[in-house]
Amino acid sequence: MKREPELALYRSCSVVSETSYTREGGRTLTQALVDAVAEAEGVAPTELPSLYGSLDLDALTALLTNSGEAGDDELLLALRMGRWNVFVSSDGRIRVCDATDETPSLEPIFDDGTS
């Protein structure tokens, strides 16, 4: 059986914060995303400006939580939030990178061989 190639995307920014969420876990995607950005900023989640005006969190949640139901499709979203590059994977990983702090070479968005 022919194996589909893995999604291979790279970043050129330094990782500042990372977390994950699960559909069955205690936090929602929105909470995990806010927590990761707040950690990168070095503030409490309640100190961040509201994301609801700039990002449709319900659509983001629906897109990511429904993507894995049809098979082993991978979905990776990249968002720019101020100085942060935020990467959200359909497998639950979230990584926040400082867009102003470039790495010397391109690195996989997620370090385990997948994007």
C-alpha atoms as one frame of an Amber mdcrd trajectory, in Angstrom:
protein
   0.000   0.000   0.000   1.368   3.370  -0.983   1.965   5.619   2.008   1.013
   9.252   1.715   3.835  11.712   2.336   3.765  13.537   5.640   2.993  17.222
   5.830   6.378  18.948   6.026   6.342  22.581   7.039   9.114  24.586   8.601
   9.538  27.599  10.863  12.298  30.175  11.109  11.330  31.553  14.508  12.297
  30.594  18.063   9.849  28.544  20.124   8.641  30.384  23.221   5.663  28.341
  24.388   3.987  25.059  23.594   1.092  23.051  24.887  -1.506  20.597  23.718
  -5.187  19.874  24.083  -7.401  16.866  23.588 -11.055  16.694  22.717 -11.670
  14.739  25.898  -9.314  16.816  28.053 -10.129  19.386  30.658  -9.350  22.395
  28.413 -10.865  23.473  25.150  -8.800  24.416  22.114  -9.585  28.062  22.846
  -8.345  27.783  26.434  -5.164  25.998  25.351  -4.499  28.601  22.638  -5.038
  31.506  25.040  -2.860  29.824  27.691  -0.005  29.295  25.200  -0.070  32.908
  23.970  -0.327  34.230  27.543   2.688  32.123  28.531   4.637  33.541  25.578
   3.651  37.080  26.591   4.494  36.380  30.226   1.055  37.459  31.441  -2.064
  35.867  32.857  -4.590  34.729  30.233  -7.040  37.354  31.515  -4.523  40.099
  30.674  -4.525  39.307  26.945  -6.696  41.383  24.634  -9.817  39.561  23.540
  -9.296  37.283  20.550 -12.951  37.286  19.583 -12.656  40.455  17.507  -9.776
  39.172  15.413 -10.224  35.407  15.314 -13.304  33.235  14.906 -12.525  30.746
  17.665 -15.689  28.722  17.055 -14.739  28.212  13.397 -11.154  27.361  14.370
 -12.386  24.790  16.889 -14.841  23.250  14.411 -12.198  23.046  11.694  -9.576
  21.401  13.892 -11.818  19.062  15.837 -13.591  17.743  12.725 -10.460  17.273
  10.599  -9.370  13.957  12.144 -12.738  12.262  11.813 -12.332  11.436   8.119
  -9.068   9.497   8.475  -5.484  10.383   9.186  -5.566  13.743   7.498  -3.295
  16.287   9.076  -4.317  19.870   9.423  -1.954  22.598  10.506  -2.990  26.196
  10.925  -0.585  29.081  11.241  -1.761  32.319  12.803   0.019  35.624  13.333
  -0.903  37.279  16.620   1.166  40.403  17.116   4.791  39.289  17.333   3.799
  35.637  17.725   3.570  32.945  15.081   1.089  30.426  16.443   0.893  26.928
  14.992  -2.061  24.680  15.803  -2.179  21.068  14.666  -5.256  18.870  14.384
  -3.518  16.334  16.647  -3.713  18.828  19.512  -0.291  20.435  19.503   0.083
  24.192  19.831   3.391  26.000  19.457   4.041  29.726  19.818   7.166  31.212
  18.259   8.647  34.692  18.464   8.543  36.032  14.915  11.134  38.689  15.819
  13.694  36.055  16.907  14.711  34.129  13.819  16.483  30.786  13.967  19.689
  30.379  11.939  18.081  27.683   9.804  14.643  26.358   9.021  13.357  23.794
  11.504  10.247  21.613  11.435   7.296  23.353  13.066   7.019  20.357  15.396
  10.257  18.480  16.134   9.156  14.842  16.002   9.467  14.380  12.253   5.978
  15.644  11.482   4.984  19.221  10.951
